[in-house]
C-alpha cells in the first residue's frame, strides 16, 4: 500500500470521510447584498439671518527699517548735563586724566573721599569722562553745585 500524501493526512485529520469539499468558491463567496436601509428624512429648513458683510481690513503697510538713531545732541544750555560739562571745562579743561596736587582727580576734580563715598573705587582717572560725569551727576543730586564752588560761582550756578 502506498504511503498517504500530506494532503491525505490533512483531510484525515479533519474528519476524513465526513469532510465534504465544497470547492474553493464556497469559502470565498461574497456576502449576500442586504436590502437598502431607509434614508433618514431631511431636516426641516431653518430660517437663518442674512449674513453680515464686514469690510476687509486694510492691508498692512510694508515693513520699514527704522533709521539709525541720530547722534546725541549736546545737552541744552542751562540743563544740569550742560552745566556739569561747563564745570568740567572750568575745573580741568574737561580732561578725565587731570590731577591737582592738592588732592583732586579727573575732569570734575573729585577728592578720593568724595569719589569713594559715592560708591566708587580706585582713582577717578581710571574711568572715562562719561563715567566720571555719571558720578558727578550723583553728587549733584545730593548736594547741587556746592562741591564745585569756584566754577559754579563763575558760571552763575551758585
VMD Tcl script that builds the backbone (N, CA, C; Angstrom):
set m [mol new atoms 474]
animate dup $m
set s [atomselect $m all]
$s set {name element resname resid chain x y z} {
  {N N UNK 1 A 0.851 -1.169 0.000}
  {CA C UNK 1 A 0.000 0.000 0.000}
  {C C UNK 1 A 0.887 1.219 0.000}
  {N N UNK 2 A 0.597 2.231 -0.848}
  {CA C UNK 2 A 1.429 3.432 -0.916}
  {C C UNK 2 A 1.197 4.319 0.315}
  {N N UNK 3 A 2.249 5.103 0.641}
  {CA C UNK 3 A 2.110 5.997 1.802}
  {C C UNK 3 A 1.163 7.125 1.463}
  {N N UNK 4 A 0.378 7.522 2.453}
  {CA C UNK 4 A -0.551 8.628 2.172}
  {C C UNK 4 A 0.231 9.927 1.979}
  {N N UNK 5 A -0.249 10.793 1.120}
  {CA C UNK 5 A 0.389 12.101 0.876}
  {C C UNK 5 A 0.017 13.036 2.027}
  {N N UNK 6 A 0.772 14.125 2.188}
  {CA C UNK 6 A 0.426 15.077 3.253}
  {C C UNK 6 A -0.986 15.601 3.093}
  {N N UNK 7 A -1.489 15.743 1.881}
  {CA C UNK 7 A -2.844 16.224 1.676}
  {C C UNK 7 A -3.854 15.230 2.217}
  {N N UNK 8 A -3.584 13.940 2.009}
  {CA C UNK 8 A -4.484 12.914 2.518}
  {C C UNK 8 A -4.496 12.922 4.038}
  {N N UNK 9 A -3.300 13.144 4.659}
  {CA C UNK 9 A -3.234 13.169 6.114}
  {C C UNK 9 A -4.004 14.361 6.664}
  {N N UNK 10 A -3.910 15.479 5.956}
  {CA C UNK 10 A -4.606 16.680 6.379}
  {C C UNK 10 A -6.106 16.444 6.332}
  {N N UNK 11 A -6.576 15.822 5.293}
  {CA C UNK 11 A -8.011 15.542 5.160}
  {C C UNK 11 A -8.447 14.579 6.230}
  {N N UNK 12 A -7.601 13.561 6.516}
  {CA C UNK 12 A -7.957 12.562 7.503}
  {C C UNK 12 A -8.043 13.184 8.878}
  {N N UNK 13 A -7.201 14.169 9.168}
  {CA C UNK 13 A -7.218 14.805 10.472}
  {C C UNK 13 A -8.453 15.623 10.699}
  {N N UNK 14 A -9.197 16.017 9.674}
  {CA C UNK 14 A -10.375 16.860 9.868}
  {C C UNK 14 A -11.648 16.037 9.761}
  {N N UNK 15 A -11.540 14.799 9.968}
  {CA C UNK 15 A -12.765 14.002 9.956}
  {C C UNK 15 A -12.813 13.051 8.801}
  {N N UNK 16 A -11.759 13.027 8.003}
  {CA C UNK 16 A -11.642 12.043 6.923}
  {C C UNK 16 A -12.827 12.046 6.011}
  {N N UNK 17 A -13.574 10.887 6.036}
  {CA C UNK 17 A -14.663 10.675 5.089}
  {C C UNK 17 A -15.793 11.647 5.296}
  {N N UNK 18 A -15.901 12.198 6.451}
  {CA C UNK 18 A -17.003 13.126 6.689}
  {C C UNK 18 A -16.779 14.485 6.075}
  {N N UNK 19 A -15.570 14.737 5.621}
  {CA C UNK 19 A -15.257 16.053 5.059}
  {C C UNK 19 A -15.794 16.121 3.650}
  {N N UNK 20 A -16.520 17.154 3.394}
  {CA C UNK 20 A -17.049 17.361 2.049}
  {C C UNK 20 A -16.360 18.563 1.455}
  {N N UNK 21 A -15.858 18.425 0.249}
  {CA C UNK 21 A -15.203 19.541 -0.424}
  {C C UNK 21 A -16.262 20.301 -1.181}
  {N N UNK 22 A -16.465 21.527 -0.740}
  {CA C UNK 22 A -17.468 22.354 -1.407}
  {C C UNK 22 A -16.837 23.193 -2.491}
  {N N UNK 23 A -15.548 23.014 -2.705}
  {CA C UNK 23 A -14.867 23.794 -3.740}
  {C C UNK 23 A -14.380 25.123 -3.177}
  {N N UNK 24 A -13.432 25.713 -3.882}
  {CA C UNK 24 A -12.830 26.969 -3.435}
  {C C UNK 24 A -13.844 28.093 -3.401}
  {N N UNK 25 A -14.807 28.088 -4.279}
  {CA C UNK 25 A -15.779 29.170 -4.355}
  {C C UNK 25 A -16.624 29.243 -3.100}
  {N N UNK 26 A -16.835 28.118 -2.445}
  {CA C UNK 26 A -17.685 28.110 -1.259}
  {C C UNK 26 A -17.032 28.883 -0.114}
  {N N UNK 27 A -15.705 28.903 -0.073}
  {CA C UNK 27 A -15.040 29.590 1.034}
  {C C UNK 27 A -14.873 31.080 0.777}
  {N N UNK 28 A -14.981 31.585 -0.439}
  {CA C UNK 28 A -14.742 32.988 -0.760}
  {C C UNK 28 A -15.970 33.649 -1.368}
  {N N UNK 29 A -17.130 33.189 -1.060}
  {CA C UNK 29 A -18.356 33.752 -1.614}
  {C C UNK 29 A -18.652 35.086 -0.940}
  {N N UNK 30 A -18.917 36.150 -1.693}
  {CA C UNK 30 A -19.241 37.445 -1.071}
  {C C UNK 30 A -20.570 37.362 -0.343}
  {N N UNK 31 A -20.725 38.159 0.708}
  {CA C UNK 31 A -21.994 38.114 1.446}
  {C C UNK 31 A -23.138 38.579 0.547}
  {N N UNK 32 A -24.279 38.064 0.836}
  {CA C UNK 32 A -25.460 38.416 0.048}
  {C C UNK 32 A -25.786 39.884 0.274}
  {N N UNK 33 A -26.154 40.588 -0.764}
  {CA C UNK 33 A -26.474 42.015 -0.582}
  {C C UNK 33 A -27.647 42.199 0.362}
  {N N UNK 34 A -27.533 43.232 1.223}
  {CA C UNK 34 A -28.607 43.477 2.178}
  {C C UNK 34 A -29.609 44.438 1.562}
  {N N UNK 35 A -30.827 44.373 1.998}
  {CA C UNK 35 A -31.799 45.343 1.479}
  {C C UNK 35 A -31.381 46.749 1.927}
  {N N UNK 36 A -31.590 47.710 1.039}
  {CA C UNK 36 A -31.224 49.101 1.320}
  {C C UNK 36 A -31.937 49.580 2.580}
  {N N UNK 37 A -31.148 50.293 3.441}
  {CA C UNK 37 A -31.784 50.872 4.625}
  {C C UNK 37 A -32.536 52.109 4.188}
  {N N UNK 38 A -33.566 52.407 4.912}
  {CA C UNK 38 A -34.385 53.562 4.569}
  {C C UNK 38 A -33.602 54.828 4.919}
  {N N UNK 39 A -33.522 55.803 4.017}
  {CA C UNK 39 A -32.765 57.034 4.237}
  {C C UNK 39 A -33.454 57.880 5.301}
  {N N UNK 40 A -32.644 58.580 6.123}
  {CA C UNK 40 A -33.209 59.450 7.163}
  {C C UNK 40 A -33.886 60.627 6.483}
  {N N UNK 41 A -34.956 61.119 7.061}
  {CA C UNK 41 A -35.645 62.255 6.442}
  {C C UNK 41 A -34.758 63.505 6.524}
  {N N UNK 42 A -34.834 64.374 5.550}
  {CA C UNK 42 A -34.053 65.623 5.509}
  {C C UNK 42 A -34.535 66.532 6.630}
  {N N UNK 43 A -33.620 67.281 7.282}
  {CA C UNK 43 A -34.062 68.185 8.360}
  {C C UNK 43 A -34.924 69.305 7.799}
  {N N UNK 44 A -35.760 69.804 8.667}
  {CA C UNK 44 A -36.644 70.901 8.274}
  {C C UNK 44 A -35.788 72.140 7.988}
  {N N UNK 45 A -36.088 72.934 6.985}
  {CA C UNK 45 A -35.312 74.162 6.744}
  {C C UNK 45 A -35.496 75.140 7.906}
  {N N UNK 46 A -34.405 75.821 8.264}
  {CA C UNK 46 A -34.438 76.778 9.370}
  {C C UNK 46 A -34.192 78.163 8.783}
  {N N UNK 47 A -34.984 79.122 9.234}
  {CA C UNK 47 A -34.765 80.493 8.771}
  {C C UNK 47 A -33.526 81.036 9.476}
  {N N UNK 48 A -32.475 81.395 8.716}
  {CA C UNK 48 A -31.262 81.950 9.290}
  {C C UNK 48 A -31.181 83.416 8.891}
  {N N UNK 49 A -30.569 84.235 9.773}
  {CA C UNK 49 A -30.437 85.653 9.404}
  {C C UNK 49 A -29.499 85.804 8.211}
  {N N UNK 50 A -29.686 86.888 7.484}
  {CA C UNK 50 A -28.807 87.160 6.350}
  {C C UNK 50 A -27.384 87.364 6.868}
  {N N UNK 51 A -26.390 86.922 6.126}
  {CA C UNK 51 A -25.006 87.120 6.589}
  {C C UNK 51 A -24.662 88.605 6.630}
  {N N UNK 52 A -23.819 88.968 7.603}
  {CA C UNK 52 A -23.383 90.350 7.758}
  {C C UNK 52 A -22.107 90.525 6.952}
  {N N UNK 53 A -22.051 91.573 6.179}
  {CA C UNK 53 A -20.852 91.840 5.391}
  {C C UNK 53 A -19.940 92.765 6.190}
  {N N UNK 54 A -18.717 92.307 6.423}
  {CA C UNK 54 A -17.725 93.102 7.158}
  {C C UNK 54 A -16.656 93.499 6.166}
  {N N UNK 55 A -16.301 94.781 6.130}
  {CA C UNK 55 A -15.258 95.175 5.176}
  {C C UNK 55 A -13.926 94.518 5.548}
  {N N UNK 56 A -13.176 94.171 4.550}
  {CA C UNK 56 A -11.864 93.552 4.784}
  {C C UNK 56 A -10.943 94.587 5.404}
  {N N UNK 57 A -10.069 94.146 6.328}
  {CA C UNK 57 A -9.145 95.114 6.916}
  {C C UNK 57 A -8.192 95.658 5.864}
  {N N UNK 58 A -7.748 96.864 6.091}
  {CA C UNK 58 A -6.803 97.482 5.152}
  {C C UNK 58 A -5.502 96.691 5.179}
  {N N UNK 59 A -4.859 96.559 4.049}
  {CA C UNK 59 A -3.599 95.811 4.057}
  {C C UNK 59 A -2.568 96.526 4.924}
  {N N UNK 60 A -1.729 95.724 5.574}
  {CA C UNK 60 A -0.687 96.297 6.433}
  {C C UNK 60 A 0.330 97.020 5.564}
  {N N UNK 61 A 0.839 98.133 6.076}
  {CA C UNK 61 A 1.862 98.837 5.283}
  {C C UNK 61 A 3.120 97.972 5.207}
  {N N UNK 62 A 3.897 98.135 4.161}
  {CA C UNK 62 A 5.109 97.314 4.053}
  {C C UNK 62 A 6.046 97.636 5.215}
  {N N UNK 63 A 6.775 96.620 5.698}
  {CA C UNK 63 A 7.673 96.898 6.827}
  {C C UNK 63 A 8.756 97.885 6.424}
  {N N UNK 64 A 9.070 98.750 7.351}
  {CA C UNK 64 A 10.127 99.721 7.094}
  {C C UNK 64 A 11.218 99.526 8.129}
  {N N UNK 65 A 12.400 99.802 7.738}
  {CA C UNK 65 A 13.514 99.706 8.661}
  {C C UNK 65 A 13.650 101.048 9.349}
  {N N UNK 66 A 13.701 100.997 10.680}
  {CA C UNK 66 A 13.839 102.246 11.426}
  {C C UNK 66 A 15.197 102.859 11.111}
  {N N UNK 67 A 15.210 104.159 10.941}
  {CA C UNK 67 A 16.511 104.790 10.672}
  {C C UNK 67 A 17.398 104.650 11.910}
  {N N UNK 68 A 18.695 104.643 11.719}
  {CA C UNK 68 A 19.566 104.548 12.896}
  {C C UNK 68 A 19.369 105.767 13.780}
  {N N UNK 69 A 19.543 105.589 15.086}
  {CA C UNK 69 A 19.334 106.740 15.959}
  {C C UNK 69 A 20.314 107.861 15.612}
  {N N UNK 70 A 19.818 109.062 15.699}
  {CA C UNK 70 A 20.660 110.227 15.407}
  {C C UNK 70 A 21.698 110.365 16.512}
  {N N UNK 71 A 22.845 110.941 16.183}
  {CA C UNK 71 A 23.820 111.161 17.244}
  {C C UNK 71 A 23.212 112.034 18.334}
  {N N UNK 72 A 23.609 111.760 19.548}
  {CA C UNK 72 A 23.033 112.505 20.667}
  {C C UNK 72 A 23.471 113.962 20.586}
  {N N UNK 73 A 22.497 114.873 20.597}
  {CA C UNK 73 A 22.863 116.293 20.514}
  {C C UNK 73 A 23.500 116.735 21.828}
  {N N UNK 74 A 24.248 117.832 21.788}
  {CA C UNK 74 A 24.800 118.332 23.050}
  {C C UNK 74 A 23.666 118.705 23.993}
  {N N UNK 75 A 23.939 118.633 25.265}
  {CA C UNK 75 A 22.915 118.967 26.257}
  {C C UNK 75 A 22.492 120.420 26.059}
  {N N UNK 76 A 21.201 120.697 26.230}
  {CA C UNK 76 A 20.742 122.077 26.062}
  {C C UNK 76 A 21.399 122.996 27.090}
  {N N UNK 77 A 21.668 124.195 26.643}
  {CA C UNK 77 A 22.271 125.184 27.544}
  {C C UNK 77 A 21.376 125.344 28.763}
  {N N UNK 78 A 21.995 125.384 29.932}
  {CA C UNK 78 A 21.207 125.564 31.144}
  {C C UNK 78 A 20.751 124.264 31.766}
  {N N UNK 79 A 20.868 123.120 31.045}
  {CA C UNK 79 A 20.470 121.845 31.639}
  {C C UNK 79 A 21.557 121.409 32.616}
  {N N UNK 80 A 21.211 120.541 33.552}
  {CA C UNK 80 A 22.204 120.034 34.502}
  {C C UNK 80 A 23.357 119.395 33.745}
  {N N UNK 81 A 23.054 118.625 32.697}
  {CA C UNK 81 A 24.112 117.972 31.924}
  {C C UNK 81 A 25.064 119.001 31.322}
  {N N UNK 82 A 24.504 120.052 30.710}
  {CA C UNK 82 A 25.351 121.096 30.120}
  {C C UNK 82 A 26.127 121.834 31.202}
  {N N UNK 83 A 25.491 122.066 32.342}
  {CA C UNK 83 A 26.180 122.748 33.432}
  {C C UNK 83 A 27.339 121.905 33.966}
  {N N UNK 84 A 27.137 120.591 34.067}
  {CA C UNK 84 A 28.230 119.719 34.523}
  {C C UNK 84 A 29.372 119.723 33.507}
  {N N UNK 85 A 29.034 119.724 32.213}
  {CA C UNK 85 A 30.090 119.815 31.190}
  {C C UNK 85 A 30.866 121.126 31.357}
  {N N UNK 86 A 30.147 122.216 31.631}
  {CA C UNK 86 A 30.811 123.511 31.824}
  {C C UNK 86 A 31.684 123.482 33.081}
  {N N UNK 87 A 31.223 122.843 34.141}
  {CA C UNK 87 A 32.025 122.717 35.364}
  {C C UNK 87 A 33.291 121.927 35.074}
  {N N UNK 88 A 33.172 120.811 34.325}
  {CA C UNK 88 A 34.355 120.009 33.983}
  {C C UNK 88 A 35.339 120.840 33.163}
  {N N UNK 89 A 34.820 121.662 32.240}
  {CA C UNK 89 A 35.704 122.537 31.446}
  {C C UNK 89 A 36.442 123.511 32.360}
  {N N UNK 90 A 35.725 124.067 33.312}
  {CA C UNK 90 A 36.317 125.034 34.236}
  {C C UNK 90 A 37.327 124.355 35.170}
  {N N UNK 91 A 36.956 123.199 35.707}
  {CA C UNK 91 A 37.808 122.513 36.698}
  {C C UNK 91 A 39.090 121.948 36.083}
  {N N UNK 92 A 38.985 121.346 34.876}
  {CA C UNK 92 A 40.120 120.574 34.346}
  {C C UNK 92 A 40.318 120.714 32.850}
  {N N UNK 93 A 39.572 121.602 32.209}
  {CA C UNK 93 A 39.611 121.659 30.752}
  {C C UNK 93 A 38.896 120.454 30.151}
  {N N UNK 94 A 38.054 119.765 30.975}
  {CA C UNK 94 A 37.307 118.590 30.513}
  {C C UNK 94 A 38.167 117.335 30.429}
  {N N UNK 95 A 39.359 117.351 31.036}
  {CA C UNK 95 A 40.305 116.237 30.941}
  {C C UNK 95 A 40.040 115.200 32.048}
  {N N UNK 96 A 39.593 113.987 31.673}
  {CA C UNK 96 A 39.305 112.976 32.692}
  {C C UNK 96 A 40.576 112.443 33.379}
  {N N UNK 97 A 41.770 112.769 32.839}
  {CA C UNK 97 A 43.035 112.308 33.421}
  {C C UNK 97 A 43.696 113.396 34.284}
  {N N UNK 98 A 42.989 114.511 34.474}
  {CA C UNK 98 A 43.577 115.647 35.206}
  {C C UNK 98 A 43.895 115.282 36.652}
  {N N UNK 99 A 44.961 115.920 37.162}
  {CA C UNK 99 A 45.370 115.720 38.545}
  {C C UNK 99 A 45.783 117.071 39.120}
  {N N UNK 100 A 45.284 117.365 40.321}
  {CA C UNK 100 A 45.675 118.573 41.045}
  {C C UNK 100 A 46.429 118.105 42.287}
  {N N UNK 101 A 47.675 118.566 42.473}
  {CA C UNK 101 A 48.452 118.111 43.624}
  {C C UNK 101 A 47.787 118.391 44.978}
  {N N UNK 102 A 46.770 119.227 45.001}
  {CA C UNK 102 A 46.041 119.464 46.256}
  {C C UNK 102 A 45.164 118.255 46.615}
  {N N UNK 103 A 45.108 117.225 45.723}
  {CA C UNK 103 A 44.349 116.003 46.043}
  {C C UNK 103 A 43.019 115.888 45.306}
  {N N UNK 104 A 42.938 116.432 44.069}
  {CA C UNK 104 A 41.711 116.364 43.277}
  {C C UNK 104 A 42.027 115.693 41.945}
  {N N UNK 105 A 41.063 114.870 41.498}
  {CA C UNK 105 A 41.333 113.972 40.369}
  {C C UNK 105 A 40.217 114.011 39.334}
  {N N UNK 106 A 40.625 113.850 38.067}
  {CA C UNK 106 A 39.673 113.687 36.977}
  {C C UNK 106 A 39.064 114.982 36.500}
  {N N UNK 107 A 38.135 114.849 35.556}
  {CA C UNK 107 A 37.511 116.004 34.911}
  {C C UNK 107 A 36.753 116.878 35.894}
  {N N UNK 108 A 36.181 116.294 36.929}
  {CA C UNK 108 A 35.369 117.045 37.887}
  {C C UNK 108 A 36.121 117.326 39.182}
  {N N UNK 109 A 37.421 116.977 39.204}
  {CA C UNK 109 A 38.301 117.226 40.343}
  {C C UNK 109 A 37.708 116.699 41.658}
  {N N UNK 110 A 37.395 115.389 41.638}
  {CA C UNK 110 A 36.887 114.732 42.841}
  {C C UNK 110 A 38.021 114.540 43.843}
  {N N UNK 111 A 37.712 114.696 45.140}
  {CA C UNK 111 A 38.641 114.212 46.161}
  {C C UNK 111 A 38.394 112.704 46.254}
  {N N UNK 112 A 39.406 111.949 46.665}
  {CA C UNK 112 A 39.218 110.499 46.760}
  {C C UNK 112 A 38.137 110.155 47.781}
  {N N UNK 113 A 38.016 110.910 48.856}
  {CA C UNK 113 A 36.970 110.659 49.854}
  {C C UNK 113 A 35.575 110.812 49.258}
  {N N UNK 114 A 35.388 111.842 48.447}
  {CA C UNK 114 A 34.084 112.054 47.790}
  {C C UNK 114 A 33.819 110.922 46.798}
  {N N UNK 115 A 34.827 110.598 45.994}
  {CA C UNK 115 A 34.703 109.536 44.994}
  {C C UNK 115 A 34.311 108.216 45.655}
  {N N UNK 116 A 35.036 107.857 46.681}
  {CA C UNK 116 A 34.748 106.590 47.365}
  {C C UNK 116 A 33.414 106.649 48.104}
  {N N UNK 117 A 33.086 107.830 48.641}
  {CA C UNK 117 A 31.802 107.998 49.345}
  {C C UNK 117 A 30.599 107.829 48.426}
  {N N UNK 118 A 30.819 107.994 47.133}
  {CA C UNK 118 A 29.738 107.789 46.147}
  {C C UNK 118 A 29.710 106.343 45.643}
  {N N UNK 119 A 30.477 105.482 46.324}
  {CA C UNK 119 A 30.441 104.049 45.982}
  {C C UNK 119 A 31.452 103.625 44.939}
  {N N UNK 120 A 32.318 104.538 44.524}
  {CA C UNK 120 A 33.299 104.199 43.508}
  {C C UNK 120 A 34.571 103.670 44.170}
  {N N UNK 121 A 35.404 103.024 43.370}
  {CA C UNK 121 A 36.670 102.500 43.882}
  {C C UNK 121 A 37.819 103.075 43.060}
  {N N UNK 122 A 38.993 102.968 43.604}
  {CA C UNK 122 A 40.173 103.385 42.865}
  {C C UNK 122 A 40.243 104.879 42.653}
  {N N UNK 123 A 40.904 105.242 41.576}
  {CA C UNK 123 A 41.203 106.626 41.217}
  {C C UNK 123 A 40.238 107.073 40.110}
  {N N UNK 124 A 39.628 108.248 40.226}
  {CA C UNK 124 A 38.717 108.707 39.166}
  {C C UNK 124 A 39.373 108.716 37.777}
  {N N UNK 125 A 40.679 108.919 37.719}
  {CA C UNK 125 A 41.366 108.985 36.427}
  {C C UNK 125 A 41.355 107.644 35.687}
  {N N UNK 126 A 41.000 106.575 36.386}
  {CA C UNK 126 A 40.908 105.258 35.737}
  {C C UNK 126 A 39.569 105.059 35.030}
  {N N UNK 127 A 38.707 106.058 35.082}
  {CA C UNK 127 A 37.369 105.989 34.494}
  {C C UNK 127 A 37.257 106.973 33.332}
  {N N UNK 128 A 36.333 106.702 32.422}
  {CA C UNK 128 A 36.111 107.591 31.275}
  {C C UNK 128 A 35.431 108.881 31.723}
  {N N UNK 129 A 35.431 109.853 30.822}
  {CA C UNK 129 A 34.736 111.115 31.106}
  {C C UNK 129 A 33.268 110.835 31.430}
  {N N UNK 130 A 32.600 110.007 30.608}
  {CA C UNK 130 A 31.166 109.758 30.838}
  {C C UNK 130 A 30.919 109.066 32.168}
  {N N UNK 131 A 31.804 108.155 32.564}
  {CA C UNK 131 A 31.645 107.513 33.872}
  {C C UNK 131 A 31.824 108.548 34.988}
  {N N UNK 132 A 32.814 109.427 34.834}
  {CA C UNK 132 A 33.018 110.478 35.830}
  {C C UNK 132 A 31.814 111.421 35.878}
  {N N UNK 133 A 31.254 111.720 34.713}
  {CA C UNK 133 A 30.091 112.614 34.669}
  {C C UNK 133 A 28.895 111.972 35.364}
  {N N UNK 134 A 28.750 110.665 35.219}
  {CA C UNK 134 A 27.657 109.944 35.888}
  {C C UNK 134 A 27.787 110.105 37.407}
  {N N UNK 135 A 29.018 109.976 37.912}
  {CA C UNK 135 A 29.262 110.136 39.346}
  {C C UNK 135 A 29.050 111.597 39.747}
  {N N UNK 136 A 29.478 112.531 38.893}
  {CA C UNK 136 A 29.254 113.960 39.167}
  {C C UNK 136 A 27.764 114.258 39.253}
  {N N UNK 137 A 26.961 113.618 38.424}
  {CA C UNK 137 A 25.508 113.804 38.476}
  {C C UNK 137 A 24.951 113.273 39.803}
  {N N UNK 138 A 25.459 112.132 40.244}
  {CA C UNK 138 A 25.017 111.591 41.545}
  {C C UNK 138 A 25.374 112.584 42.658}
  {N N UNK 139 A 26.563 113.155 42.593}
  {CA C UNK 139 A 26.982 114.147 43.589}
  {C C UNK 139 A 26.092 115.390 43.504}
  {N N UNK 140 A 25.804 115.849 42.286}
  {CA C UNK 140 A 24.902 116.995 42.097}
  {C C UNK 140 A 23.533 116.693 42.715}
  {N N UNK 141 A 23.023 115.471 42.513}
  {CA C UNK 141 A 21.705 115.116 43.060}
  {C C UNK 141 A 21.699 115.148 44.583}
  {N N UNK 142 A 22.859 114.961 45.202}
  {CA C UNK 142 A 22.954 115.033 46.675}
  {C C UNK 142 A 23.165 116.467 47.171}
  {N N UNK 143 A 24.003 117.215 46.472}
  {CA C UNK 143 A 24.469 118.487 47.033}
  {C C UNK 143 A 24.369 119.684 46.092}
  {N N UNK 144 A 23.771 119.492 44.915}
  {CA C UNK 144 A 23.694 120.610 43.980}
  {C C UNK 144 A 25.082 120.936 43.442}
  {N N UNK 145 A 25.325 122.244 43.136}
  {CA C UNK 145 A 26.610 122.654 42.562}
  {C C UNK 145 A 27.638 123.010 43.644}
  {N N UNK 146 A 27.282 122.880 44.917}
  {CA C UNK 146 A 28.177 123.259 46.024}
  {C C UNK 146 A 29.542 122.562 45.993}
  {N N UNK 147 A 29.676 121.314 45.537}
  {CA C UNK 147 A 31.005 120.698 45.518}
  {C C UNK 147 A 31.986 121.384 44.571}
  {N N UNK 148 A 31.535 122.262 43.718}
  {CA C UNK 148 A 32.395 122.975 42.763}
  {C C UNK 148 A 32.218 124.485 42.972}
  {N N UNK 149 A 32.537 124.996 44.149}
  {CA C UNK 149 A 32.176 126.388 44.470}
  {C C UNK 149 A 32.779 127.427 43.529}
  {N N UNK 150 A 34.053 127.330 43.222}
  {CA C UNK 150 A 34.682 128.357 42.376}
  {C C UNK 150 A 34.041 128.381 40.984}
  {N N UNK 151 A 34.018 127.181 40.307}
  {CA C UNK 151 A 33.484 127.141 38.935}
  {C C UNK 151 A 31.987 127.399 38.900}
  {N N UNK 152 A 31.227 126.872 39.883}
  {CA C UNK 152 A 29.782 127.095 39.879}
  {C C UNK 152 A 29.462 128.581 40.036}
  {N N UNK 153 A 30.246 129.287 40.874}
  {CA C UNK 153 A 30.036 130.744 41.025}
  {C C UNK 153 A 30.380 131.467 39.733}
  {N N UNK 154 A 31.508 131.096 39.141}
  {CA C UNK 154 A 31.918 131.800 37.921}
  {C C UNK 154 A 30.949 131.539 36.765}
  {N N UNK 155 A 30.219 130.440 36.808}
  {CA C UNK 155 A 29.215 130.118 35.776}
  {C C UNK 155 A 27.834 130.648 36.146}
  {N N UNK 156 A 27.708 131.259 37.291}
  {CA C UNK 156 A 26.410 131.802 37.729}
  {C C UNK 156 A 25.469 130.722 38.245}
  {N N UNK 157 A 26.001 129.583 38.686}
  {CA C UNK 157 A 25.140 128.496 39.157}
  {C C UNK 157 A 24.945 128.521 40.667}
  {N N UNK 158 A 25.740 129.336 41.361}
  {CA C UNK 158 A 25.588 129.486 42.817}
  {C C UNK 158 A 25.352 130.939 43.137}
}
mol reanalyze $m
mol bondsrecalc $m
mol representation Tube
mol addrep $m
